[in-house]
Amino acid sequence: MNVYVRELVSAMAHAGVDCTTYTRAWRDDLPAEVLVEPNHRIVHVRAGDVDMPKADLPGIIPEFTDRVIDHIQRAGGTDAVHANYWLSGVSGHSIKHELDVPLVSTFHTFARVKALGGDPESTQREKAEAEIIGCSDAICVSCTEEERQFVDLYGNPPGNIEIVSPGVEHAFFAPGDKGGARHALGLADGPVLLFVGRIQPLKGVDVAVQSLAELGRSDAILLIVGGASGEEGESELARVHALIDELGVGHQVRFVEPQPHHILSTYYRAADVVLVPSRSESFGLVALEAAACGTPVVANAVGGLLTIVEHGRTGFLVPDRRPDVFASHIGRIVTDAGFAAAMSAAAAERARGYTWSFAAARLRRVYADLAARDRVVCK
């Protein structure tokens, strides 16, 4: 989500749209405002303790909202407010009514979708999302599959559903020399499997570890790039370490701290295959970035991954996250050089159709359309 907001706002700023991103201050030494580039500033909003746990964030939404409204009014107003994630949606809902501006919502994940994947959310979030949906003038989803799932679970909303697919920065994420990337990371010549993402139950790191064990290649390694995240992050990390010990693959698994976004391209290029075994995934930016680097993806057959990965051509989709099926597809990629090369070329070609400038153009049209329509009224 952070990448989505940063890159999409930057693309709109480059197109001449004046954008302000409001985010809660998470350190005491952060400046009140930062001009990131022409037409794009970030405002760090002081609300609650800087190091407060995520579970306590709903309680400081009113304070955050009041300060955002105050800043907008002092800045001379705004044409629209665009909320990302449900916490911001609660704030955006209030801002819409206070300032009489259109509300655009991008949820990134939905409570009901997560519940289907075995990750139930709080009743508070479920209720808040329903209220935000009921007052949003436009709801942005990433692909047709997310749109279908949204309508199945929530029905047709009073506002428009708009598909604004994320993009990829092709200046960073593009095919490159695998040998050079491996040399830079100190990797040997054996098969390299890569997992990139937060370590939490939703993302399925355990499936990646089990897939490595099922592969049965002592020369293969699994790189896990990311850190523990969320309330269950530390316990999930401990569970994954225990699983690694149980399966006897400790010498084949390497944990890597979260990396700056642009550095990830080196890891993608070094890998033979990227694993995305998430229980649910609204889009799957990791899968798109990997494809842009020409690295095949083996992913769970859910959500936006159904759109990004073309089964058998740019990667493979695995129903029900079965490690044995993951391993079978991985095995074909790492043992058939000609097949892997064709899949790599197809993946890179498909990814070229996703750009942040196109996403920004779609979003600008959404904003323009809202200016000519009546506001959605809360029921």
Residue, then its C-alpha position, 0 to 999 in steps of 0.5 A: m500500500n505504501v508503494y501504491v500511494r507513493e508511486l501513484v501520487s508521484a505520477m499524478a504530481h508529474a501530470g500537474v495535479d497538486c497532491t497532498t498526502y496526509t499520514r500519521a507522524w510515527r517519529d518525534d523528529l519528523p518535519a511537519e511537512v515535506l515537499v517531495e517533488p513539485n506538486h507533491r507534499i507529505v504532511h505528518v499529522r500528530a495524533g496519538d503516541v508515535d509508537m502506539p500499537k496498530a490495534d490502538l489506531p482506531g481510537i485516534i482517528p477523530e484527532f487525526t481527522d480534525r487536524v487534517i481538516d484544519h490543514i486543508q482549510r488553512a491551505g484553501g480547500t481541496d477538490a477531493v479526498h482519497a482514502n487508502y485503507w479502512l482507517s483512512g476511510v473512516s477519516g475520509h468519510s468525516i472529511k467528506h461531510e465536513l468539507d462537502v467534497p467527493l470521497v474516493s476509497t481504495f481499501h487494498t484489503f477488505a475484511r470479508v475477503k480476508a475472512l474467506g482466506g481464514d484471517p477474520e478481522s474485527t467487527q469494528r472494521e467490518k462495520a466501518e468498511a460497510e459505512i465507508i462503502g455506503c458513502s464513497d463516491a467512487i471505490c477503486v479496485s485493482c483488477t476485474e477479479e477484485e471487482r467481481q469479488f467485491v460485488d459478490l461480497y458487498g453488492n453494487p455500491p451507491g458510488n462507481i466502482e473504478i478499476v485503477s490497476p497499480g503499475v511498476e517502475h520499469a526504470f528499476f524493475a526490468p530484466g537484467d543479468k542473473g549472474g551479476a545479481r547473484h554475484a552482488l548478493g553472494l549467491a551460488d549457482g543452484p536454484v534460488l527461490l524468493f519470497v518477498g513480503r511481510i512475515q504474518p500468517l496472511k502471506g504464507v511464508d510457511v507454504a514457501v518453506q514447505s515448498l522448498a522441502e517438497l522440492g527435494r533439491s539440496d542445492a536450492i535455497l529460499l530467500i525470505v525478504g521481509g520482517a515480522s509485521g502486525e500483531e501476529g508477526e513475531s509469533e508467525l516468525a517463531r512458527v516458521h523457524a520451528l517449521i524450518d527446523e522440523l523439515g531440516v532445511g535450515h541450511q537452505v533458508r536465508f532471512v533478509e531484512p526488509q530492503p529499500h524498494h528499488i533494491l528488490s529488483t536485484y533479488y528478483r533478477a537473482a531468483d529463478v522463481v518468486l513464490v506468492p502463497s498469500r491466503s488473499e491478495s487484492f492485487g499482488l504487487v510483488a508478483l508484478e514486480a517479479a514479472a517485470c524483472g522477467t522472473p516467473v511467479v508461482a502463486n496462490a490462485v486468489g484475488g488479483l494474482l489471477t489477473i497478473v499470473e497467466h497460468g502456464r505462460t508467465g507463471f503458475l497458479v496453485p489452488d489451495r496453496r498446496p506445497d506439493v503442487f508449488a514444488s512441482h511447478i518450481g521443479r519444472i522451471v528450474t530444470d527446463a532452461g528453455f521453458a524458463a526462458a520463454m516464461s521469463a520473456a512472456a512475464a516481462e512482456r505482460a508486465r510492460g502493460y502496467t505503468w504508474s502513468f496510466a494508473a494516474a491517468r485513470l485516477r485523474r479521469v475518476y476525479a474529473d467525473l466526480a466533479a460533474r456528478d452529485r455526491v453519494v448520500c449516506k443511507 
